[in-house]
Amino acid sequence: MSLDLTLGLTLAALLFEAAFGYPSFLLARIGHPVMWIGRLIGALDRHVNRDAAAPRERRLAGVGALVLIVAVSGGAGLLVQGLALWVPVVGLLLAGLAGSSLLAQRSLYQFVAAVADGLETSLEEGRRAVSHIVGRDPDRLDEAGVARAAIESLAENYSDGVVAPALWMAVGGLPGAAIYKGVNTADSMIGHRDARHLYFGWASARFDDLINLPAARLAGLLIVAGALFLPGASPRRAWRAMRRDARRHRSPNAGWPEAAMAGALGIAIAGPRHYGGRLSVDGLMGEGGRYECTADDIRRALALYRAADAVMLALVAGLALLMWGW
């Protein structure tokens, strides 16, 4: 699939998902592509990841599982893309509609906005809402902790759930985006350092880090650019924080959008956090900024997210028009 077509497909997918999201009636009846690939990953974890196997065997089994996940995801994307493009005239729009299921612009906004709504009602409601989007212990979070967690999730998932699938769709069409979602889902399910997944999930975690490298940096740059259009946000601070703080994050990728967002808004996020009763010490993103965040900061972060997403849409549209010779 040529670049002019993949860019057109990506633009259509972004616009469809931003406008409509993933229809609830489809979710209720047939589920979601991430749920489908999740069932495959869960089956591989149950049947291939044997507790009695030696570490080397479990690591090899994990490599084999990753190859199968990539093959199934890419094959499904190629099949859907081929069927959609086979339809005359509207084939690209149909492919874009299918591709919209691999993006999360609308749902990400809704989940994070729900945290702001909950926090404005009570701390307990804020904790309940944030528990749907982060893995840390919500009962340990005060108001500022809930707000920081929501903003961190927004920044990281902007990269993982929006920029990365859009980037790989622009590069490789539906197969590229589907492979990305398959690997990213595998990382979230088995790419952990617990006893069961330390070796089996190693390949998925490392490959997910690799394919997120360009998207995370692009997401940070888009947030810097988005700050140009948001009153009160500072693109200069965003750029400075991203360059200074991103590499302090325990993730090789999450620090880029998180630091850019923190710097743009003049706040500090990340730092020490509790997961499963254990303290995880991480570097501060936006060091020197205000650490006591509120629901208002969540809403400012959402406005910045929308601005950055609009910049990305304009960039994809501009590149598509350039490729089409307009």
HELIX and SHEET records of a PDB file:
HELIX    1   1 LEU A    3  PHE A   20  1                                  18    
HELIX    2   2 SER A   24  ILE A   30  1                                   7    
HELIX    3   3 PRO A   33  HIS A   47  1                                  15    
HELIX    4   4 PRO A   55  TRP A   86  1                                  32    
HELIX    5   5 GLY A   91  GLY A   99  1                                   9    
HELIX    6   6 SER A  100  LEU A  102  5                                   3    
HELIX    7   7 GLN A  105  THR A  121  1                                  17    
HELIX    8   8 LEU A  123  VAL A  130  1                                   8    
HELIX    9   9 PRO A  138  ARG A  140  5                                   3    
HELIX   10  10 GLU A  143  TYR A  158  1                                  16    
HELIX   11  11 SER A  159  VAL A  163  3                                   5    
HELIX   12  12 ALA A  164  ILE A  190  1                                  27    
HELIX   13  13 TRP A  202  ALA A  227  1                                  26    
HELIX   14  14 PRO A  235  ASP A  245  1                                  11    
HELIX   15  15 ALA A  246  ARG A  248  5                                   3    
HELIX   16  16 GLY A  255  LEU A  265  1                                  11    
HELIX   17  17 ALA A  295  MET A  323  1                                  29    
SHEET    1   A 2 ILE A 269  ALA A 270  0                                        
SHEET    2   A 2 LEU A 284  MET A 285 -1                                        
SHEET    1   B 2 ARG A 273  TYR A 275  0                                        
SHEET    2   B 2 ARG A 278  SER A 280 -1                                        
END                                                                             
